[in-house]
Amino acid sequence: MNATSKVILGVLSAAAVGAVIGMLVAPDKGSEIRNKIASNARDWAGEFADWLNARQKDVKELKNKVSSEAEGLVQEAGQEWKKAKNALS
């Protein structure tokens, strides 16, 4: 997890805690507060899942790019090896 991800996760966590505390001190009935907390928790969980899925796609794209570059380098190294071998023959 990089620094940006940690900061985003920290901000989201702080916002969630703040919202829960705000609801707990609000002058609503207990059942209304529990419903609000549950609703917000579902919303935040959905947003976090979306964010996590987006990061997984980024990682897959990066993996594919690195793999493709590595294959190209291997082929290039093989060609250079053949050239060097032929030059020494």
Buried (B, 14 or more C-beta within 10 A) or exposed (E): EEEEEEEBEEEBEEEBEEBBEEBEEEEEEEEEBEEBBEEBEEEBEEEBEEBEEEEEEEEEEEEEEEEEEEEEEEEEEEEEEEEEEEEEE
